[in-house]
Amino acid sequence: MMNYLHGLLLFSVLALVVVNIVPVHAQECKLCIAKEFYRQGDAIVISGKVDAVLEKTPIIIQIFYGTNIVNIAQVEVSQDGSYTHTVIADGIYWKSDGKYTVKATYGVSGNVYETSFDFQTSGTANTTTQIFEVKAGDSGTFDVPYTIRGGVVKDIIVDPQILGFIVTIQSDNDGSLTLDLGRKWIDAKTTTGDDDSFIIYIDGSEVQYQESADADSRVLTIQFLEGDSDIEIIGTQVIPEFGPIAVIVLVLAITLTVIISTKKTSLLRFS
């Protein structure tokens, strides 16, 4: 009798466990995506199941970045109410990193299901942060920390004629370049000593930029397009072209010229 009661109790417990588990597994996803994060070029698999099938009625699936529609499609719904749609995350509308929203609308009543995923462009995946050693003539070299997305920094040179730097890049995609410019190397000042704006050219065309600054440096962020090459950063002062040795040589040359000129003048007076 005791064994029978133990068996009955065990059966009752198992029955309760089964009853509690089945609804969880039986619950259908209205709108699901295979992953929470995608990179440019990935296949985004969207699937789900509607409550009631409407004959010859597709489900409308839209992908948004903010308020902008990135992708829209009419997807056939199977007889069991399920649907599947695959989107390749690439093209002219997949240009920004961040959260993308997926919305599925079905039926005249407008049942809307919603989910989201995070997306990263190939340009962001190819972000590089390094320090570039810039040659400054007889003054030696100095470092320029930088971060570039969508390209590679090939060279940075000082150009005293424009009171600035020329940065040469290889831009494989649209991207951005952030440069940490020490004020002792380059700066832009007004006549009253206040910070002035730099003038930035990319391949001859003036462009805007973003900036943050402190007492020691000015950090510029410049957006560029695929194929851009030369970035000119023009200020009002740049590290001198001539270092101490060259300055001494220049002073001696000027002094010698003055002496020679003085001697010639003296000879002309006595001739």
C-alpha positions as CSV (number, residue, x, y, z in Angstrom):
1,M,0.0,0.0,0.0
2,M,2.9,2.3,0.9
3,N,4.6,1.6,-2.4
4,Y,1.4,2.4,-4.2
5,L,1.1,5.8,-2.5
6,H,4.7,6.6,-3.2
7,G,4.2,5.8,-6.9
8,L,1.0,7.8,-7.0
9,L,2.7,10.8,-5.5
10,L,5.7,10.6,-7.9
11,F,3.3,10.4,-10.8
12,S,1.4,13.5,-9.6
13,V,4.7,15.5,-9.3
14,L,5.8,14.5,-12.8
15,A,2.4,15.3,-14.2
16,L,2.6,18.8,-12.7
17,V,6.1,19.3,-14.1
18,V,4.9,18.2,-17.6
19,V,1.9,20.5,-17.4
20,N,4.1,23.5,-16.5
21,I,6.7,22.8,-19.2
22,V,4.5,22.2,-22.2
23,P,3.0,25.7,-22.5
24,V,6.6,27.2,-22.4
25,H,7.7,25.0,-25.4
26,A,4.4,25.5,-27.1
27,Q,4.6,29.3,-27.0
28,E,5.2,30.6,-30.6
29,C,7.4,33.6,-31.4
30,K,5.4,36.3,-33.3
31,L,8.6,38.0,-34.6
32,C,12.1,36.7,-34.0
33,I,15.6,37.3,-35.3
34,A,18.3,34.7,-35.2
35,K,20.9,37.0,-33.5
36,E,21.0,40.2,-31.5
37,F,24.1,41.6,-33.4
38,Y,25.0,41.7,-37.1
39,R,27.9,43.1,-39.1
40,Q,27.7,44.5,-42.6
41,G,27.2,41.7,-45.2
42,D,25.6,39.3,-42.7
43,A,22.3,37.5,-43.5
44,I,19.6,38.6,-41.1
45,V,17.0,35.8,-40.7
46,I,13.6,37.0,-39.6
47,S,10.9,34.5,-38.7
48,G,7.7,34.2,-36.7
49,K,4.1,32.9,-36.6
50,V,0.8,34.8,-36.8
51,D,-2.2,34.0,-34.6
52,A,-4.6,33.4,-37.5
53,V,-3.9,32.9,-41.1
54,L,-5.7,35.2,-43.6
55,E,-6.0,33.9,-47.1
56,K,-3.7,35.6,-49.7
57,T,-2.5,38.1,-47.1
58,P,1.2,38.6,-46.8
59,I,2.9,40.0,-43.7
60,I,4.7,43.3,-44.2
61,I,8.2,43.4,-42.7
62,Q,10.0,46.7,-42.3
63,I,13.5,47.5,-40.9
64,F,14.1,51.0,-39.5
65,Y,17.1,52.9,-38.5
66,G,15.6,55.7,-36.4
67,T,12.7,56.9,-38.6
68,N,14.4,55.9,-41.9
69,I,13.2,52.7,-43.6
70,V,16.2,50.5,-44.5
71,N,14.3,47.5,-45.9
72,I,10.7,46.6,-46.7
73,A,9.2,43.4,-48.0
74,Q,5.9,41.5,-48.4
75,V,6.4,37.9,-47.1
76,E,4.1,35.0,-47.8
77,V,2.6,33.3,-44.7
78,S,2.4,29.5,-44.7
79,Q,-0.8,27.6,-43.9
80,D,0.4,26.9,-40.4
81,G,0.9,30.7,-39.8
82,S,4.7,30.7,-40.0
83,Y,6.9,32.9,-42.1
84,T,10.6,33.5,-42.8
85,H,12.4,36.3,-44.5
86,T,16.2,36.8,-45.0
87,V,17.8,40.2,-45.5
88,I,21.4,40.8,-46.5
89,A,22.7,43.7,-44.3
90,D,24.5,45.6,-47.1
91,G,23.8,48.4,-49.5
92,I,23.3,52.2,-49.6
93,Y,20.9,52.2,-46.7
94,W,23.1,50.3,-44.3
95,K,25.5,53.1,-43.6
96,S,25.1,53.7,-39.8
97,D,26.1,51.8,-36.7
98,G,23.5,51.3,-33.9
99,K,20.2,49.8,-33.1
100,Y,17.8,48.8,-35.9
101,T,14.1,48.1,-35.4
102,V,12.2,45.3,-37.2
103,K,8.4,45.7,-37.5
104,A,6.0,43.1,-38.8
105,T,2.4,44.1,-39.7
106,Y,-0.3,41.6,-40.6
107,G,-4.0,41.8,-41.5
108,V,-6.4,44.7,-41.9
109,S,-6.6,45.1,-38.2
110,G,-2.9,46.0,-38.3
111,N,-1.4,43.6,-35.8
112,V,2.2,44.9,-35.3
113,Y,5.0,42.9,-33.8
114,E,8.4,44.5,-33.1
115,T,11.9,43.5,-32.2
116,S,15.4,45.0,-32.7
117,F,19.1,44.2,-33.3
118,D,22.5,46.0,-33.2
119,F,24.4,46.6,-36.4
120,Q,28.0,47.5,-37.2
121,T,29.3,48.7,-40.5
122,S,32.5,47.3,-42.0
123,G,34.0,50.7,-41.7
124,T,33.6,50.6,-37.9
125,A,34.9,47.1,-37.8
126,N,38.1,48.5,-39.5
127,T,38.8,51.1,-36.9
128,T,42.4,51.8,-36.1
129,T,43.9,53.8,-33.2
130,Q,47.6,54.5,-33.3
131,I,50.3,57.2,-33.0
132,F,51.9,58.7,-36.1
133,E,55.4,60.0,-35.8
134,V,55.7,63.3,-37.7
135,K,59.0,64.6,-38.9
136,A,59.7,68.3,-38.0
137,G,62.9,69.0,-39.7
138,D,65.7,70.0,-37.4
139,S,63.2,70.0,-34.5
140,G,63.1,66.2,-34.7
141,T,59.8,64.4,-34.5
142,F,56.6,64.6,-32.6
143,D,53.6,62.2,-32.1
144,V,50.1,62.7,-33.3
145,P,47.6,60.2,-31.8
146,Y,44.8,59.3,-34.2
147,T,41.8,57.1,-34.8
148,I,40.6,56.3,-38.3
149,R,37.5,54.4,-39.3
150,G,37.1,53.2,-42.9
151,G,40.7,53.8,-44.0
152,V,44.4,54.0,-43.3
153,V,46.7,56.9,-42.5
154,K,49.6,56.8,-45.0
155,D,51.5,60.0,-44.1
156,I,51.4,63.2,-42.1
157,I,53.7,66.1,-43.0
158,V,54.2,69.6,-41.8
159,D,53.7,72.3,-44.5
160,P,54.9,75.7,-43.2
161,Q,53.6,77.4,-46.4
162,I,50.0,76.7,-45.3
163,L,50.8,76.9,-41.6
164,G,49.4,73.4,-41.2
165,F,49.5,69.7,-41.8
166,I,48.8,67.5,-44.8
167,V,47.4,64.1,-43.9
168,T,47.4,61.5,-46.7
169,I,44.9,58.7,-46.2
170,Q,43.7,55.6,-48.1
171,S,39.9,55.6,-47.7
172,D,38.4,52.2,-48.4
173,N,35.0,53.3,-47.2
174,D,33.2,56.4,-46.0
175,G,34.6,57.1,-42.5
176,S,36.1,59.5,-40.1
177,L,39.5,60.6,-38.9
178,T,40.1,61.9,-35.4
179,L,43.5,63.7,-34.7
180,D,44.8,64.8,-31.3
181,L,46.8,67.9,-32.3
182,G,49.2,69.3,-29.6
183,R,49.0,73.1,-29.5
184,K,52.8,73.4,-29.5
185,W,52.8,71.7,-32.9
186,I,49.9,73.5,-34.6
187,D,47.1,75.9,-33.5
188,A,44.7,78.4,-34.8
189,K,44.4,81.7,-32.9
190,T,42.7,85.0,-33.4
191,T,44.6,88.3,-33.0
192,T,43.4,88.5,-29.4
193,G,44.8,85.1,-28.6
194,D,41.5,83.2,-28.5
195,D,40.9,79.9,-30.3
196,D,40.0,80.3,-33.9
197,S,38.6,77.7,-36.4
198,F,40.9,75.6,-38.5
199,I,40.4,75.5,-42.2
200,I,40.1,71.9,-43.5
201,Y,40.3,70.9,-47.1
202,I,39.8,67.4,-48.5
203,D,41.2,67.1,-52.0
204,G,40.7,70.8,-52.5
205,S,37.2,71.1,-51.1
206,E,36.5,72.8,-47.8
207,V,34.7,70.6,-45.2
208,Q,33.3,71.0,-41.7
209,Y,34.7,69.2,-38.7
210,Q,33.9,68.5,-35.0
211,E,36.3,69.6,-32.3
212,S,37.0,69.3,-28.6
213,A,39.8,71.2,-26.9
214,D,41.8,71.7,-23.7
215,A,44.8,73.6,-22.6
216,D,47.3,71.3,-24.3
217,S,45.6,70.0,-27.5
218,R,42.8,70.3,-30.0
219,V,41.0,67.1,-31.1
220,L,39.5,67.3,-34.6
221,T,37.2,64.7,-36.1
222,I,36.9,64.9,-39.9
223,Q,34.4,62.9,-42.0
224,F,35.6,61.6,-45.3
225,L,34.2,59.7,-48.3
226,E,35.4,56.6,-50.0
227,G,38.2,57.6,-52.4
228,D,39.3,60.7,-50.6
229,S,43.0,61.2,-50.2
230,D,44.6,64.5,-49.1
231,I,43.4,66.3,-46.0
232,E,44.8,69.8,-45.4
233,I,44.6,71.2,-41.8
234,I,45.3,75.0,-41.9
235,G,45.9,77.0,-38.8
236,T,47.6,80.3,-37.9
237,Q,50.8,78.8,-36.4
238,V,52.7,75.6,-37.0
239,I,55.9,74.1,-35.7
240,P,58.8,76.1,-37.2
241,E,60.3,74.7,-40.4
242,F,63.8,75.4,-39.1
243,G,65.2,74.0,-35.9
244,P,67.9,75.5,-33.7
245,I,70.9,74.5,-36.0
246,A,69.2,75.9,-39.1
247,V,68.4,79.1,-37.3
248,I,72.1,79.6,-36.3
249,V,73.1,78.9,-39.9
250,L,70.5,81.4,-41.1
251,V,71.7,84.1,-38.7
252,L,75.3,83.6,-39.7
253,A,74.4,83.8,-43.3
254,I,72.5,87.1,-42.8
255,T,75.4,88.5,-40.7
256,L,77.9,87.6,-43.4
257,T,75.7,89.2,-46.0
258,V,75.5,92.4,-44.0
259,I,79.3,92.5,-43.5
260,I,80.0,92.0,-47.2
261,S,77.5,94.7,-48.1
262,T,79.1,97.1,-45.6
263,K,82.6,96.5,-47.0
264,K,81.3,97.1,-50.6
265,T,79.8,100.3,-49.5
266,S,83.1,101.4,-47.8
267,L,85.1,100.6,-51.0
268,L,82.7,102.6,-53.1
269,R,83.1,105.6,-50.9
270,F,86.9,105.6,-51.1
271,S,87.1,104.9,-54.9
